[in-house]
Each structure stands twice: as structure tokens, then as C-alpha cells.
Amino acid sequence: MRLPVMPPVKPMLTKAVDALPDAPSGDLLFEPKWDGFRCIVFRDGDEVELGSRNERPLTRYFPELVEPLRAALPERCVVDGEIVVATGAGLDVEALQQRIHPAASRIDRLAVETPAAYVAFDLLALDDESLLDAPLRDRRARLAEALAAARPPVHLTPATTDRAVAGDWFARFEGAGLDGVVAKPTGGTYQPDKRVQFKVKHQRTADCVVAGFRTHKDGEGVGSLLLGLYDDNGRLHHMGVASSFSAARRRELKDELAPYALDPGGEHPWAEWAEAAAHASGDHGRMPGAPSRWNATKDLSFTPLRPDLVAEVAYERVDAGRFRHSARLLRWRPDRDPGSCMFDQLEVTPPVELALVFGA
């Protein structure tokens, strides 16, 4: 492979803002924010490589995209976009995550059962020309021309310079599983690994029970809080985590959670989960309440807490009964009864046919 922009390339990034930016007409290009795997595609003739955000190839995990990309893309080019799994009800993030698997047989099966699509939104190189220093308005125009004859599962993302249209997308497309809206300066160049574009994401709040925590990977303080909500039968369901704390806040949280440590021999609503994890790891002797940490697999081990603490957290959306991404801790709610933290407080987004997004 010999291209003017060679792999690996770190994609250009966005920074979060609270509202859609306002600018003189034509200075910003708005696009739906896709929730998938960021992927830069390199094509040189028959050679096609799918590069990921961490610079590791994705090609082996999505073999069904290689031939459609050959058919849709120019002979020699570098394109930035997103790999998604689309259904009639919207994007299926869980199915997309299942596509990353070490077994070739499983990859081949899922390529048929849950095929992926590719949504292109930037052009980094064409033929022998690098477009990294070209303004976005030119890159977008050339990308639209290059993909004029593209057919599913390869798509060109919708885009507009009209802020009112972008606001409509922000509200209407959420039900299709999109994260929000991205705003890109039309005069901006492509700057790998730089946060020079803007994203507006949906944010909501919920009061959740804090039933445990995981220690940060550096061994100091709290890395994440395990959050739960009760159903109508009084069962506490794991909703996800709140994370992304500063080093100082991680240490403070450890002290703040200490009064809620589970007493030796105490019962915990997720004891069966911990026991199953301990059995899976081959350690049958570590039961809830014995050590301060349950010895489970790396992903499931946590320090149990009495489910008496309530936290208000900010979240984006709920998929399959879980927060899609990590939530953000806003404040403690000592005034809130843990038993009242139930699913009925969550805002449910009605589904929208994904065809509306592609046809916008």
C-alpha cells in the first residue's frame, strides 16, 4: 500500500460543549454524531485496511465491509468515518461490540447475522494528493462527489450549515441511537488527535443507588462507582458506572464511601453475581463479605457497599436496561431513600426509523 497519507493515523477528535455553537452562516458544518467504532479506511487498489481509533486494524472483524468499500470508494483514497450496526429500530451498539471477537468462526457468523455499515464523513487523501491541509468545506465537497454512487452498506453522513436543521436532528434522531450533533469549522484543516471540533450530546440525570466501587488501575482511590436501580419487585439492577474522576477526587471518594463498607457476613444484592465471577475464576473460597474485595475476574471484581447511598448522576441514554456510556457523578443525595431509586425516573426515547437519518 502506497498512499499520500499512510496508516496508522489518529483521527481528529471533538470536545464537548453545552449547546450547538452559533457562528456566521457557512462557518460551521453540522453532522449527526454516530455511536459506533471510529474507522479510517485506507484503499489502494484492491488493498483495503480499516484503521481504528487506537491505530489497530479492524479489517478482520468486519470482513463484510471490504468488498462494498472497494465498490464505493475511489481507487486510491483515505476516508474517515464510523462503523455501525443499523437495524430498523436504530443503531445496535451491543451487537456492534459483540463483533470484536478472537474466533474467526464467530466473526464470520456475526458478519452474516449482524452485518455492519460504514458512514463516511471526511476525506483525508485522494489519488496522490493529501487533503490534511485542505479546509473542511473542500474536503466535504470532494467526499460527496467521490461517494455520489455509493450504495448501502456504505453511506455519506448527512450534513448541514443550518443551525436550525442541526437542532432538529439533535431532537429527532436520538431515537435512532445517535449520540447528538457534531459541529465542525468549515475552514478547519484535518488535525489528527486534536480536539478542534465540537460535540453536543444528550444529558439527563437520575438518582441511583451506589452499591459498590472499583479501585482505580493505579491502586489509589476509587476508579468507578457501581450504580443500580430497583425494579417494581424490589430487585436492584446494575445500570453501569460513574467514572472519570481526578486523582484528588479518587482519594476523596474512598474516604466518603468508607462508612458504607459492607459488614463482615453482610448480605449484598449482587452476591450471586460476585459468586458466579469467583467460580468462573476458579476461586471457590471467596464469598461476599469476607475480604474487602471479592476476588472475581478483572472486569467484575468490586468492593461491595451497603446499598444505602444515593448519587445523582448525569447520563446520555439507556440501551438494553443499561447506561450506554459511563455516567458522571453530580452530587450525593442524602435526602433520597435508596428504595425509591427506580426505573420509572428514566426518560425513554421513542424509536425512530434509521432510514430517516440516512434520508435526511
Sequence and secondary structure as in RCSB ss.txt:
>XXXX:A:sequence
MRLPVMPPVKPMLTKAVDALPDAPSGDLLFEPKWDGFRCIVFRDGDEVELGSRNERPLTRYFPELVEPLRAALPE
RCVVDGEIVVATGAGLDVEALQQRIHPAASRIDRLAVETPAAYVAFDLLALDDESLLDAPLRDRRARLAEALAAA
RPPVHLTPATTDRAVAGDWFARFEGAGLDGVVAKPTGGTYQPDKRVQFKVKHQRTADCVVAGFRTHKDGEGVGSL
LLGLYDDNGRLHHMGVASSFSAARRRELKDELAPYALDPGGEHPWAEWAEAAAHASGDHGRMPGAPSRWNATKDL
SFTPLRPDLVAEVAYERVDAGRFRHSARLLRWRPDRDPGSCMFDQLEVTPPVELALVFGA
>XXXX:A:secstr
   SS S     EEEE SS    STTSEEEEEE  SEEEEEEEETTEEEEEETTS B GGG GGGHHHHHHHS S
EEEEEEEEE EETTEE HHHHHHT  S HHHHHHHHHHS  EEEEEEEEEETTEE TTS HHHHHHHHHHHTTT 
 TTEEE   BS HHHHHHHHHHGGGGT  EEEEEETT    TT EEEEEEE  EEEEEEEEEEEE TTSSSEEEE
EEEEE TTS EEEEEEEE   HHHHHHHHHHHGGGB  TT   TTHHHHHHHHHHTT  S  TTSSSS    TTT
  EEEEEEEEEEEEES EETTEESS BEEEEE TTS GGG BGGGS       HHHHHT 
